[in-house]
Amino acid sequence: MAQAEKVLKPRIYGNMPAVFLRKDGRFEIKLQITGGMLTPQQVQRVGEVASMYGSQVHLTMRQEVSILGVPEEHLEKALAELKEVGLRPGSAGMVFRNVVSCLGATYCFKAAAETITLAREIGNRFTGEKTPGPLKVGIGGCPFPCTRPQFNEIGLMGRVRPKIDLEKCTGCGKCVEVCKVGATKIVDGKAVIDYNKCVMCGRCVAVCPEAAKYSAEKGFIVFVGGRGSWPPHEGWTLCDMVPREEIMPLIERILQVYRDGAKPGMRMREFINSLGFEEFKRRVMG
């Protein structure tokens, strides 16, 4: 009779939830990364550590990097060498997870808001803090966000409210060409905005050759209670135009209400459902 295969049980290494045993009998090191941004030195070190101690590198859905196939006896060396370039395991368990972000206005022609600095500020302040349930944050630089912030516990979506200087407008139609929702048209040789249709993506502002369209107001839609796993749920809109300088205090208040009322293990969506969204909003905004 063939000897029974050894049954492996899931376990973490030490007190690090992001370093854990995989089905192949070796460990995964999941590195905490904010906004998907790495320095060239960090990218090089990940490759070196994976080559020496691991087998493959996996890019996760949440912009993190995992080194797979690390034998337990090499974990301390691998972790020490990663730490030398500022890479640490993290973002697992009942904590404020890593912040996911698009490239934002610093790099993207279509973005309405800067995102990378904001993601780092949020990550430096909150990532790793204990929360009742896993808490995920996503930031998108425009209302057509590749990062899907509305499917996170806290989601931020950049917006720009456009206005028109009619004296500068030449009626070229560039803004009409880029508008995805048909909110702009040319009437009597001038651009006209239908604010009932406008999603405030800012693309018309970005392409206006005469600077006739400009940003009258900038801010972020803030979503709460979204969830990306099955079944997926889009979050509730808590606020629709929050200035950049008010984002951090708002997140503080959201976390305070969540921590004060949620039972251990309760995701934010479940907590909001238990209260009712209007009551949750009252507690946060009141």
C-alpha positions as CSV (number, residue, x, y, z in Angstrom):
1,M,0.0,0.0,0.0
2,A,1.5,3.3,-1.0
3,Q,2.5,5.6,1.8
4,A,-0.1,8.4,2.3
5,E,1.0,11.8,1.2
6,K,1.8,14.3,4.0
7,V,-1.1,16.7,4.5
8,L,0.0,20.3,4.8
9,K,-2.0,22.8,6.8
10,P,-2.1,26.5,6.1
11,R,0.1,28.5,8.5
12,I,1.9,31.8,8.7
13,Y,5.6,32.4,9.4
14,G,6.1,33.9,12.9
15,N,3.7,36.7,13.4
16,M,3.7,37.8,9.7
17,P,0.3,37.0,8.0
18,A,1.8,38.0,4.7
19,V,4.4,35.2,4.8
20,F,2.6,32.0,4.6
21,L,2.8,28.3,3.6
22,R,1.5,27.4,0.1
23,K,0.2,24.2,-1.3
24,D,3.7,23.3,-2.7
25,G,5.1,23.1,0.8
26,R,7.1,26.4,0.4
27,F,6.3,29.9,1.5
28,E,5.1,33.0,-0.2
29,I,6.3,36.4,0.8
30,K,3.7,39.0,-0.1
31,L,5.3,42.5,-0.2
32,Q,3.5,45.6,0.9
33,I,3.5,48.1,-2.0
34,T,1.5,51.4,-2.1
35,G,0.0,52.4,-5.4
36,G,1.9,49.8,-7.3
37,M,5.1,52.0,-7.3
38,L,8.6,50.5,-6.9
39,T,12.0,51.9,-7.4
40,P,14.4,50.3,-9.9
41,Q,16.5,49.1,-7.0
42,Q,13.5,47.4,-5.4
43,V,12.5,45.7,-8.7
44,Q,16.1,44.5,-9.0
45,R,16.2,43.2,-5.4
46,V,12.9,41.3,-5.9
47,G,14.4,39.5,-8.9
48,E,17.6,38.7,-7.0
49,V,15.8,37.3,-3.9
50,A,13.4,35.3,-6.1
51,S,16.4,33.9,-8.1
52,M,18.4,32.9,-5.0
53,Y,15.6,31.7,-2.6
54,G,12.4,31.4,-4.5
55,S,11.0,30.2,-7.8
56,Q,8.6,32.8,-9.3
57,V,7.3,36.3,-8.9
58,H,3.5,37.0,-8.9
59,L,1.9,40.4,-9.5
60,T,-1.3,40.4,-7.4
61,M,-4.6,41.9,-8.3
62,R,-4.0,44.6,-5.7
63,Q,-0.7,45.9,-7.1
64,E,1.5,43.9,-4.7
65,V,4.4,41.6,-5.5
66,S,4.6,38.0,-4.1
67,I,7.7,35.9,-4.2
68,L,6.7,32.3,-4.4
69,G,8.5,29.0,-3.6
70,V,10.7,30.1,-0.7
71,P,11.9,27.2,1.5
72,E,11.3,28.0,5.2
73,E,15.1,27.7,6.0
74,H,15.7,30.7,3.6
75,L,13.0,33.0,4.8
76,E,15.1,35.0,7.2
77,K,17.8,35.7,4.6
78,A,15.2,36.6,2.0
79,L,13.3,38.9,4.4
80,A,16.5,40.7,5.5
81,E,17.7,41.3,2.0
82,L,14.3,42.7,1.0
83,K,14.2,45.0,4.0
84,E,17.5,46.6,2.9
85,V,15.7,48.3,0.0
86,G,12.5,49.1,2.0
87,L,10.4,46.1,1.1
88,R,8.5,44.4,3.9
89,P,5.8,41.8,4.0
90,G,2.3,43.1,5.0
91,S,-1.2,43.8,4.0
92,A,-2.9,40.6,5.1
93,G,-5.5,39.8,7.7
94,M,-7.8,42.1,9.6
95,V,-6.0,45.3,8.8
96,F,-6.0,48.4,6.6
97,R,-4.6,46.9,3.4
98,N,-2.3,48.3,0.8
99,V,-3.6,51.3,-1.2
100,V,-4.2,50.6,-4.8
101,S,-3.9,53.6,-7.2
102,C,-3.7,54.5,-10.9
103,L,-0.9,56.8,-12.1
104,G,-3.1,59.9,-11.8
105,A,-2.5,63.3,-13.3
106,T,1.3,63.2,-12.8
107,Y,1.5,60.7,-15.7
108,C,-1.9,60.1,-17.3
109,F,-3.2,62.6,-19.9
110,K,-6.8,61.6,-19.0
111,A,-6.6,61.9,-15.2
112,A,-8.5,64.6,-13.3
113,A,-6.6,64.2,-10.1
114,E,-3.1,63.5,-8.7
115,T,-3.1,60.1,-7.0
116,I,0.4,58.8,-6.2
117,T,1.2,61.3,-3.5
118,L,-2.3,60.8,-2.0
119,A,-1.9,57.0,-2.1
120,R,1.5,57.3,-0.3
121,E,0.1,59.7,2.3
122,I,-2.8,57.3,3.1
123,G,-0.6,54.3,3.0
124,N,2.0,55.8,5.4
125,R,-0.7,56.8,7.8
126,F,-3.0,53.8,7.8
127,T,-1.7,50.7,6.2
128,G,-1.3,47.9,8.7
129,E,-3.6,49.4,11.3
130,K,-6.0,46.9,12.9
131,T,-9.6,47.1,11.6
132,P,-12.6,44.9,12.4
133,G,-12.4,43.3,9.0
134,P,-10.1,43.5,6.0
135,L,-10.2,47.1,4.7
136,K,-9.2,47.8,1.1
137,V,-8.7,51.2,-0.5
138,G,-8.6,52.1,-4.2
139,I,-7.9,55.4,-5.8
140,G,-8.8,56.4,-9.4
141,G,-7.7,59.6,-11.0
142,C,-10.9,60.1,-13.1
143,P,-14.5,58.9,-13.3
144,F,-13.5,56.2,-15.8
145,P,-11.2,54.5,-13.3
146,C,-9.1,51.5,-14.2
147,T,-8.6,50.7,-10.5
148,R,-12.4,50.4,-9.8
149,P,-12.3,52.3,-6.5
150,Q,-16.1,51.9,-6.1
151,F,-15.5,48.2,-5.3
152,N,-13.4,48.9,-2.2
153,E,-14.3,49.5,1.4
154,I,-13.1,53.0,0.8
155,G,-12.8,54.3,-2.8
156,L,-11.7,57.7,-4.1
157,M,-12.4,58.9,-7.6
158,G,-11.0,62.2,-8.9
159,R,-13.3,64.8,-10.5
160,V,-13.1,68.2,-12.1
161,R,-16.0,70.5,-12.6
162,P,-15.4,72.2,-15.9
163,K,-16.4,75.8,-16.8
164,I,-16.1,77.7,-20.1
165,D,-14.6,81.1,-20.8
166,L,-16.8,82.0,-23.8
167,E,-14.5,84.8,-24.9
168,K,-11.7,82.3,-25.4
169,C,-13.8,79.5,-26.9
170,T,-13.3,79.1,-30.6
171,G,-15.8,76.3,-31.1
172,C,-13.1,73.9,-32.3
173,G,-15.0,70.9,-31.0
174,K,-12.1,69.1,-29.4
175,C,-14.1,68.9,-26.1
176,V,-17.0,67.3,-28.0
177,E,-14.7,64.7,-29.5
178,V,-13.3,63.5,-26.1
179,C,-16.6,63.6,-24.1
180,K,-17.7,60.0,-23.5
181,V,-21.2,60.9,-22.2
182,G,-22.3,63.5,-24.7
183,A,-22.3,66.3,-22.2
184,T,-20.7,68.9,-24.5
185,K,-21.9,70.3,-27.8
186,I,-21.2,73.3,-30.0
187,V,-24.1,75.8,-30.1
188,D,-23.7,79.0,-32.2
189,G,-20.0,78.5,-32.4
190,K,-19.4,78.0,-28.7
191,A,-19.1,75.0,-26.4
192,V,-22.0,74.3,-24.1
193,I,-21.9,71.9,-21.1
194,D,-24.9,69.9,-20.0
195,Y,-24.2,69.4,-16.3
196,N,-27.0,66.8,-16.0
197,K,-24.9,64.5,-18.2
198,C,-21.4,65.6,-17.2
199,V,-19.4,63.2,-15.0
200,M,-16.7,65.7,-14.3
201,C,-13.9,63.6,-15.8
202,G,-11.9,66.7,-16.9
203,R,-11.0,65.4,-20.3
204,C,-12.5,68.5,-22.0
205,V,-10.4,70.7,-19.8
206,A,-7.2,68.7,-20.7
207,V,-7.7,68.9,-24.5
208,C,-8.9,72.5,-24.8
209,P,-6.3,74.2,-27.1
210,E,-7.3,77.7,-26.0
211,A,-7.7,77.0,-22.3
212,A,-11.3,78.1,-22.7
213,K,-12.4,75.2,-20.6
214,Y,-10.9,75.3,-17.1
215,S,-11.3,73.6,-13.7
216,A,-13.8,75.5,-11.6
217,E,-13.6,72.9,-8.8
218,K,-11.5,69.8,-8.1
219,G,-12.1,67.0,-5.6
220,F,-12.9,63.3,-5.1
221,I,-16.1,61.2,-5.0
222,V,-15.8,59.1,-1.9
223,F,-17.3,55.6,-1.9
224,V,-17.7,53.4,1.2
225,G,-18.7,49.7,1.6
226,G,-17.7,48.4,-1.8
227,R,-16.6,44.8,-2.2
228,G,-14.8,43.2,-5.1
229,S,-15.2,39.5,-4.2
230,W,-18.2,37.4,-4.9
231,P,-20.8,38.7,-5.0
232,P,-19.3,42.0,-6.0
233,H,-21.0,45.2,-4.7
234,E,-20.5,48.8,-5.7
235,G,-20.1,51.0,-2.7
236,W,-22.4,53.9,-1.6
237,T,-21.5,57.4,-2.5
238,L,-20.6,59.1,0.8
239,C,-19.6,62.5,-0.8
240,D,-19.4,63.6,-4.4
241,M,-16.8,66.4,-4.3
242,V,-14.3,66.3,-1.4
243,P,-11.3,68.6,-1.7
244,R,-7.9,66.9,-1.5
245,E,-7.0,68.5,1.9
246,E,-10.2,67.0,3.5
247,I,-9.5,63.4,2.4
248,M,-7.3,62.3,5.3
249,P,-9.6,63.7,8.1
250,L,-12.6,62.0,6.3
251,I,-10.8,58.6,6.3
252,E,-10.1,59.1,10.0
253,R,-13.8,59.6,10.7
254,I,-14.9,56.6,8.5
255,L,-12.4,54.4,10.4
256,Q,-13.5,55.7,13.8
257,V,-17.2,54.9,13.1
258,Y,-16.3,51.5,11.7
259,R,-14.1,50.6,14.7
260,D,-16.6,51.9,17.2
261,G,-19.5,49.9,15.9
262,A,-18.5,46.8,14.0
263,K,-18.1,43.4,15.5
264,P,-14.7,41.5,15.0
265,G,-14.6,40.0,11.5
266,M,-17.4,42.2,10.1
267,R,-16.6,43.8,6.7
268,M,-17.5,47.4,6.3
269,R,-20.4,46.6,3.9
270,E,-22.0,44.3,6.5
271,F,-21.6,47.0,9.1
272,I,-23.2,49.6,7.0
273,N,-26.0,47.3,6.1
274,S,-26.6,46.6,9.8
275,L,-26.9,50.4,10.5
276,G,-28.4,51.6,7.3
277,F,-26.4,53.8,5.0
278,E,-28.0,57.0,6.1
279,E,-27.2,56.4,9.7
280,F,-23.6,55.5,8.8
281,K,-23.3,58.7,6.8
282,R,-24.8,60.7,9.7
283,R,-22.2,59.3,12.1
284,V,-19.3,60.1,9.7
285,M,-20.4,63.5,8.5
286,G,-22.2,64.7,11.6
